[in-house]
Amino acid sequence: MEERVVEKLAFIPDHAKLVVGPYGWKSIDKVPETLHVSFYSRFALPFLTSMIEIFNKRWQTLDLISMTQEFKRTAATDYRRNLMYPGDAISIKDSLSTLPIFQKKEEEHCS
């Protein structure tokens, strides 16, 4: 599966990409313009749920790297509080040349 993901990512070389996947996917790190967030697969559901919640709250004010770093800090805090997953269960690596941000679409005004 990793090979297929890398193959597909190669078709979009000049655009920022967020890849979320399990530990052990090493070849993703070689794909240009990629932010790779990896995790231990046994924590997939709470991991993805927490990440989506942070992205939903922060996409208008933070860049992509800052959101993932906030997620990693939140995950470490949740672990200490609930023993949900270990703080080192998340790894963030990037090959980005810029800080990608999400831009709010300007609404068209009808006259």
N, C-alpha and C positions, 0 to 999 in steps of 0.2 A: 504494500500500500504506500509506503514511504516513497518508493521509486516513482509511482504514478503521480503523487502530489508534487514532487520535484519536477517531473516532466511537464505538468500543467503550469506550474509557476514560471517555467522558463519562457512561456509564451507572453508573459507580461513583465519584461525585464526592467522597464524604466518607471514603474509605479510601485508605491509602498504597498506591502502585503503584510497582513497579520496572520500568522500560522499558529494554531493552538493544537498541541498534540502531546502524546506520551513521551516520557524520557526514552532515550535510545535513538531518536531520530537525529542522527548526526549530519546527514547530507543536506538538511534544510539550512543549516548554518552557512552553507556555501552559496546559497541563492541570493543574488544581489537585491537590495532594497527590501529586506525582510526583517520583521520583528517576530522572533520565534519564542513563544511561551510554552514551556514544557512542564509536565507534572507527572506524578506517579499515578498510573491509571486506576488504582483502587479508590482514588479520591475524585474521580471524574465528575460525578453529579454535584457535590457541594462546591467543587472548584468552579465549574462552569456557571452554576447558579450565582455564586458570589461575583464572578467576573462580569456577568451580564448586568447585575444590579449596579455595580460601580460604573460601568460604561453608560448605562441609561442615565445615571445621575450626573456624570461628569463630561460627557462628550462635547458639550457646548463651551466648557471653560478650560479643559486641559488637553494637552497633546497626547498622542497615543502612548508614548513611552511613560509619561507621567501617570496616566491611568493604570498602566500595568504595574508600575512601581507602587502606586497606592493599593492596588489589589494584593500585591505581595505582602505589604505591611499589614493589611487587614487580615490576610490569611494567617500570618504569624501570630497576630493578636488573638484570632479565633482559636487557634490551636492551644495557646496558653490558657485560654478561658475554658474551652470545651473539649480539648484533646481531639479536635476534628481531624486535622492532618498536620504533619510536622512542618515547621517553618521552612525547612530546606526542601520541601516537596515541590517547590516552584523554581524554575530557572528562566531567566529572561536574557536572550541574546539578540543582538541586532546587527544588521549590516546596512542601516539606513544612512543616507547622506544628508537628510533633513529631518526635522521634527514634524511628522504628519499631524495635521489637525483636521477636525471635521468642521465644515462651514455650514452654517444655517442657511437654507435657501431663502432668498428674499422673496417675499410674497408679492405677486403682481397686483397692482392697484388698478382697478377699473374706473375710468372717469365717466 
